[in-house]
Amino acid sequence: MKAYLKQLIRDDIARHAQEDTMPEKQKEQLISQSAVLSMGFTKSMIGKLLPPPVLKRNPHYASSAPMKLWREDDVRSVMGTQEFQTMAAKAVARKAASAKAVETKRKNAEAIADELIASIHVTRWDMPILEEATLNAKQEWYLEHGNVDILSPNTETLERWMVNFIRHNLCEYDDKLINLFGLVGKEELYHRLKTETLAKIAGVYPELDVECKRQAQE
C-alpha cells in the first residue's frame, strides 16, 4: 500500500511538472475586462453572456479591487453565437447613432458661434480717451477691492488693461459669451470667440495689435 501511495504522489508531481512545461499557447488563457471589451462586448453584454469572472489579486496594486478575468476560450465561444452577434450589431449601431448625434450638435454649436462672432462690432475711441477710461475703470476696481490708489502701470500693463477694457466694454463679447453655455465643445468655442474678438480689436486698434496677439496665445 505504501508503495502504491508513493507512486500516486510521484505521478501527481510529474503531472504538475508537465503542465508547467506546456507551451504557453496550450495553457488556459485568462483575459481582462478591457481585453473583452476590445473584442466587441459591452459591460452589459459581459454580464448577460459570459460566466462569472475569475477574481485574482492585482499584482501591481495590492490594495486595489481584484482583477476580473475570463477564460479566452469561453469568450471566443460566446462570440460565435447568434445572440452575441445580434447584440454586438445593435451596440455598434447605438454607438454610431450617438457619435452622429454628437457631431450634429457640434456642427450646430459651431454655426451658432459663427453667427455670434460675426455680430461682434468693436467701437473705436481715441487713444487718450481710451487710456483715461481704462485707468478710471481700473481705479474703481481697486477701490472695490480695498485699495485706494493704483501704481502707474508700464506700457505693457496699460496695453493689457486697455485691450481687456475694450473686450468687456466696447464690443458685445460679454453678451455673446453667455450664449455658448451648454453647447457641445463649449471650451473650444469660448477660446475661438475670445481669439476672434481679439483679432477684431486689433483691426480697429492697430496700436494694440501686439497685445491682442499675445492674449490670443494664452
C-alpha positions as CSV (number, residue, x, y, z in Angstrom):
1,M,0.0,0.0,0.0
2,K,2.8,2.4,0.9
3,A,4.4,1.7,-2.5
4,Y,1.1,2.4,-4.2
5,L,0.7,5.8,-2.4
6,K,4.3,6.8,-3.2
7,Q,3.6,6.0,-6.9
8,L,0.4,8.2,-6.8
9,I,2.4,11.1,-5.3
10,R,5.1,10.7,-8.0
11,D,2.5,10.6,-10.7
12,D,0.9,13.7,-9.4
13,I,4.2,15.6,-9.2
14,A,5.0,14.5,-12.7
15,R,1.7,15.7,-14.0
16,H,2.1,19.2,-12.5
17,A,5.6,19.4,-13.8
18,Q,4.3,18.5,-17.2
19,E,1.7,21.3,-17.0
20,D,4.4,23.8,-16.0
21,T,6.4,23.0,-19.1
22,M,3.5,23.0,-21.5
23,P,3.8,25.6,-24.4
24,E,2.1,28.9,-23.5
25,K,-0.5,28.5,-26.2
26,Q,-1.7,25.2,-24.6
27,K,-2.3,26.7,-21.2
28,E,-5.6,28.2,-20.1
29,Q,-5.6,31.9,-21.1
30,L,-7.3,34.4,-18.9
31,I,-8.1,37.8,-20.3
32,S,-9.0,41.1,-18.6
33,Q,-12.2,43.1,-18.9
34,S,-10.6,45.7,-21.1
35,A,-9.5,42.9,-23.5
36,V,-13.0,41.5,-23.6
37,L,-14.4,45.0,-24.3
38,S,-12.0,45.4,-27.2
39,M,-13.4,42.2,-28.7
40,G,-16.9,43.8,-29.2
41,F,-18.5,43.3,-25.9
42,T,-20.2,46.0,-23.8
43,K,-20.3,45.7,-20.0
44,S,-24.0,44.8,-20.3
45,M,-23.2,42.0,-22.7
46,I,-20.4,40.7,-20.4
47,G,-22.9,40.4,-17.6
48,K,-25.6,38.7,-19.8
49,L,-23.4,36.4,-21.9
50,L,-20.3,35.4,-20.1
51,P,-19.9,33.2,-17.0
52,P,-18.9,34.9,-13.7
53,P,-15.3,36.1,-13.9
54,V,-12.3,34.6,-12.1
55,L,-11.1,37.1,-9.4
56,K,-7.4,37.5,-8.9
57,R,-5.3,39.8,-6.9
58,N,-3.9,42.7,-8.8
59,P,-0.1,42.1,-8.9
60,H,0.7,45.8,-9.4
61,Y,-1.7,47.3,-6.9
62,A,-2.3,45.0,-3.9
63,S,-4.8,47.4,-2.3
64,S,-7.0,47.7,-5.3
65,A,-10.0,45.6,-6.1
66,P,-9.4,42.1,-7.5
67,M,-9.0,41.8,-11.3
68,K,-11.9,40.3,-13.2
69,L,-10.7,37.7,-15.7
70,W,-12.4,35.4,-18.2
71,R,-11.2,32.3,-20.0
72,E,-10.4,33.3,-23.6
73,D,-11.9,30.1,-24.8
74,D,-15.2,31.0,-23.1
75,V,-15.2,34.5,-24.6
76,R,-14.5,33.3,-28.1
77,S,-17.1,30.6,-27.8
78,V,-19.7,33.1,-26.9
79,M,-18.6,35.3,-29.8
80,G,-19.6,32.6,-32.2
81,T,-23.2,32.6,-31.1
82,Q,-26.1,34.3,-32.8
83,E,-27.1,36.1,-29.6
84,F,-23.7,37.7,-29.3
85,Q,-23.6,38.8,-33.0
86,T,-27.1,40.3,-32.7
87,M,-26.3,42.2,-29.5
88,A,-22.9,43.4,-30.9
89,A,-24.5,44.7,-34.1
90,K,-27.0,46.7,-32.0
91,A,-24.2,48.0,-29.8
92,V,-22.3,49.2,-32.9
93,A,-25.4,50.8,-34.3
94,R,-26.1,52.6,-31.0
95,K,-22.5,53.9,-30.8
96,A,-22.7,55.2,-34.4
97,A,-26.0,56.9,-33.7
98,S,-24.6,58.5,-30.6
99,A,-21.5,59.7,-32.4
100,K,-23.6,61.1,-35.2
101,A,-25.8,63.0,-32.7
102,V,-22.8,64.5,-31.0
103,E,-21.3,65.5,-34.4
104,T,-24.6,67.2,-35.4
105,K,-24.7,69.1,-32.1
106,R,-21.1,70.1,-32.6
107,K,-21.8,71.5,-36.1
108,N,-24.9,73.3,-34.8
109,A,-22.7,74.8,-32.0
110,E,-20.1,75.9,-34.5
111,A,-22.8,77.6,-36.6
112,I,-24.1,79.4,-33.6
113,A,-20.5,80.6,-32.8
114,D,-20.1,81.8,-36.4
115,E,-23.2,84.0,-36.0
116,L,-22.1,85.3,-32.6
117,I,-18.6,86.2,-33.9
118,A,-20.0,87.9,-37.0
119,S,-22.3,90.0,-34.8
120,I,-19.4,91.4,-32.7
121,H,-18.5,95.0,-33.5
122,V,-15.7,96.9,-31.9
123,T,-16.2,100.7,-31.1
124,R,-13.2,102.9,-31.8
125,W,-12.3,105.6,-29.2
126,D,-9.4,108.0,-29.5
127,M,-6.4,106.5,-27.7
128,P,-6.2,109.2,-25.0
129,I,-9.9,108.8,-24.2
130,L,-9.5,105.0,-24.1
131,E,-6.5,105.3,-21.8
132,E,-8.3,107.6,-19.4
133,A,-11.4,105.4,-19.3
134,T,-9.3,102.3,-18.8
135,L,-7.4,103.8,-15.8
136,N,-10.7,105.1,-14.3
137,A,-12.2,101.6,-14.6
138,K,-9.2,100.0,-13.0
139,Q,-9.2,102.6,-10.2
140,E,-12.8,101.7,-9.5
141,W,-11.9,98.0,-9.4
142,Y,-9.1,98.7,-6.9
143,L,-11.4,100.8,-4.7
144,E,-14.0,98.0,-4.7
145,H,-11.3,95.6,-3.5
146,G,-10.0,97.8,-0.7
147,N,-7.1,99.6,-2.5
148,V,-7.1,103.4,-2.6
149,D,-4.6,104.1,-5.4
150,I,-3.1,102.1,-8.2
151,L,0.5,102.4,-9.2
152,S,1.3,103.9,-12.6
153,P,1.4,100.9,-15.0
154,N,4.2,100.3,-17.5
155,T,3.3,100.3,-21.2
156,E,2.8,96.5,-21.4
157,T,0.5,96.5,-18.4
158,L,-1.5,99.5,-19.7
159,E,-2.0,97.9,-23.1
160,R,-3.2,94.7,-21.4
161,W,-5.7,96.7,-19.4
162,M,-6.9,98.6,-22.5
163,V,-7.5,95.5,-24.5
164,N,-9.4,94.0,-21.7
165,F,-11.4,97.2,-21.3
166,I,-12.3,97.1,-25.0
167,R,-13.3,93.5,-24.9
168,H,-15.6,93.9,-22.0
169,N,-17.0,97.4,-22.7
170,L,-16.6,98.4,-26.3
171,C,-17.9,95.3,-28.0
172,E,-20.6,92.6,-27.5
173,Y,-18.1,90.0,-26.3
174,D,-19.6,89.5,-22.8
175,D,-23.2,89.4,-24.2
176,K,-22.3,86.7,-26.8
177,L,-20.2,84.7,-24.3
178,I,-23.3,83.5,-22.3
179,N,-24.9,82.1,-25.5
180,L,-22.2,79.4,-25.7
181,F,-23.1,77.9,-22.3
182,G,-24.3,74.3,-22.6
183,L,-23.2,73.9,-26.2
184,V,-21.2,70.8,-27.3
185,G,-17.5,71.8,-27.4
186,K,-18.1,75.0,-25.4
187,E,-14.5,75.2,-24.2
188,E,-13.1,75.3,-27.7
189,L,-15.9,77.8,-28.7
190,Y,-15.0,80.1,-25.7
191,H,-11.4,80.2,-26.9
192,R,-12.4,80.8,-30.5
193,L,-14.8,83.6,-29.5
194,K,-12.1,85.3,-27.5
195,T,-9.3,85.0,-30.1
196,E,-11.5,86.2,-32.9
197,T,-12.7,89.1,-30.8
198,L,-9.1,90.0,-30.1
199,A,-8.4,89.9,-33.9
200,K,-11.3,92.3,-34.4
201,I,-9.9,94.6,-31.7
202,A,-6.5,94.6,-33.3
203,G,-8.2,95.5,-36.6
204,V,-9.9,98.5,-35.0
205,Y,-6.9,99.4,-32.7
206,P,-3.7,98.6,-34.6
207,E,-1.8,100.3,-31.8
208,L,-2.8,97.3,-29.7
209,D,-2.1,94.6,-32.2
210,V,0.9,93.1,-30.3
211,E,-1.0,92.8,-27.1
212,C,-4.1,91.3,-28.8
213,K,-1.9,88.6,-30.4
214,R,-0.2,87.9,-27.1
215,Q,-3.5,87.4,-25.3
216,A,-4.8,85.2,-28.2
217,Q,-1.9,82.8,-27.5
218,E,-2.7,82.4,-23.8
